[in-house]
Amino acid sequence: MDPIEFERIWKSYDQKMEDMLAINTELAIDLTRQKLRRQMNRLVVPKWTAIGIGVPYALLLIAITTIAAKAKAYFVAIGFGAIALVTIALLLGYCYQLYLIDRVKNDEDVLSTQKQLSNLRLSSFNCIKLGVLQLPFWSVCWVSLDAIKDNPFVYGGIHGLIFLLLAYMAYWLYHKVSVKNKVSKVRDFFLSGNEWEPILKAAALLEQLKEYEK
């Protein structure tokens, strides 16, 4: 075999190897994207379940607030009204997260997908932080204005103390679940299970996609 023929065979073999590697890489990318979509699909049902429960719950809170306001039970109206506002904000947050989940599933660009996943993670943090803000208002829901007028020091003092304790607890939890707090058992407790694990797995899969597409 002359050198020219040997070089031609070698180049042909080298080209076949490159084509095979390209096919394997493409298959790996497709498989990784399928895994990514499966992880995102795991988040859809919990979000829709929360919305399905949250909408009638919010309507009930609004109804109680309206009735309390008409009955001049102002503390009850303020307490349930604040909880209703938080619940509505959480529902909007879940709707936004469903939009981000769809973007992550269908966006072909890795950097764009990473950005949407980062927004989804941040939204999850914010929903937890928003949820704990309603805690002190539960103590307001049951306060009677007439009882405060009759016994401001004992009745009012006890409920004021309960409100302050719950407010401090909400403040403490709010900062514990903050994204800036890198080490927090409290945050790990809230950010676990079916609504958080898929996000972590999706982030790892995106890192694999970045390596494949280099």
N, C-alpha and C positions, 0 to 999 in steps of 0.2 A: 504493500500500500504506500503510495507516494505521499509526501507531506501535505500537498494541497488537498488530496482526498481525505486524509486524516483530520485536517483542520476543518473541512466542511462537515464531517461527521460529528466532530466535537462541538461545533457551533450549533448544529441541529439538536444534539443532546442537551446542550446548555439552554437552548430556547425552550425545549420541552420541560426542563426542570423549572424554568421561570414561569411558564404557563401553569404548571401544576401548583406551584407555590401561590400564584395569583388566585387560582381557583380555590385552593384551601383557605386562603385568607378571606376571600369573599364569602365562602361557606361559614367560616368562623364569625364573621361580622353579622351575617344573617341570623345565625343561631343565637348570638349574643343579644341582638335586637329583639328576637322572639322572647328570650328570657326576661329582658327589660319590660316588654309589654305585659308579660304574665305577672310580674311584680306590681306593675301599676294597676292591673285589673284587680289585684287583691285589695286595693284601696277603695275601689268604686263602691262596693256593697256597704262597707261601714259608713261611708260619707252619705250615701243615699238613705241608709237606715237612720242616721242622725237627723237628716233633714225631714224624713217622714215622721219621726217622733217629735222633732223640734217645732214644726209648723203648728200642729194643734196645741202643743204646750204653750207656744208664744201667744196664740189666740186666746187661750184660757187665761193667761196672765194679763192680757190686755182687757179682757172682760172683767176680771176681778178688780183691776185698777180703775176701770170706768165706774163700776158699781160703788167702789169705796169712795171715789171722788164725789159722786152724786150724794152719797150718804154722809159726806163731810168727815169721813174717817181718813184724815189727811196722812197720818203716819202709814197706814195700810196702803194707801194709794202711792205714796212715795216709795215704799219698800218694794211692792210688787211692780210698780212702774219702772224702777231702776233695773230690776231683774229681767223684766220684759225687754228693755232696751239692750241689755247684754245678750240675751237670747237671740234677738233679731240680728245683732252684729255677728254672733257666732254662726247663724244660718247663712248670712252673706259670705262669711269666711269659708264655710264648707262649699258653697257654690263656686267661689273663686278657686278653691282647691280642685274641684272637679274639672274646671277649665284648664288648670295647670296639668292635671293628670292626662287629659286628652292631648295637650301640647307635647308632653314628654313622650307619649306613646307614638305620635305621628310625625314628630320633627326628625328629619334625617340628618341634620347638622349636629355634630357632637357637642360643640361649644354652646350652641343655642339650647340644646337639651339639658346640658349641665346648668345653664342659667335658670331654666324653668324648674328644674329639680331643686335648685338652691332656693328659689322663691317658694316652692311647695314646703320645703323644710322650715323656712322662716315663717310662713303662714301658720304652720302647725305650732310653732313656738308661741306666736302671737295669740292664737286661739286659746291656748292653755292659760297664758297670762291674763287674757281678757276674762276667761271663765272664773278665775279666782277673785276678780274684783267685785263680783256679786256677793261674796261671802258676808260682809258686814250688813248688807241690806236685809238679810233674812231675819236679823234681830229687830229691824224696824217694822217688819210686816205685822207684828203682833202687839205693837205698842198702842195703848189706848190714851187718847188725848184727855178724856174725862178722868181717867185714873191718875194721870200726871197732875192734873189740876187739884185732885183730892189729896194726893200724897206725893208731892214733887221730890222730896228728899229721899225717901225709901224706894218707892216705885220708879221714879225718874232716875235716881242714882244707880240702882241695880241695872236697869236697861241701858243707861249710859255707859256703865262699866262693861257690860256684855258687848255693846257696839264697839267700844275701843279695843277690847280684846280680839274680836273678830277682824277689826280693821288692821290691827297689828299682824294677825295671822295672815291676812290677805297680802299685806306689804311684804312679809317674810317669804311667803310662797312665790310672790311675783318676782322677787329678785333671785330666788333659788332656781327658778325655771328659765331664767334669762339665758339667751344664747351666748352672752359674754362670760357666763359662769361655766367654765370648762369642766369642773369636777363638782358634781352635785348628785347625791343619791336620790334626793327629792325629784329632780328633773328626770333622772333615769327611771324612776318609778312611773311618772306620768308618760314619758316618751318611751313606751315599750308596747309589745304586742302587735296586733295586726295592722295598726295604724302608723307604726313607726318602722318596724323591721323591714317592710318592703322598700322604704325610702333608702335605708342604709345599703340594702342589697343592690338597689338600682344604681346608687352612686358607685359601688364597686364595679358593676357591669360597665358603666360609662368609662371608667378608667381603663378597662380592658379594650373597649372600642377605640379609645385614643391611641393605645399601643398598636392595635391592628392597622389603623389608618395612617400611621406614620410612614 
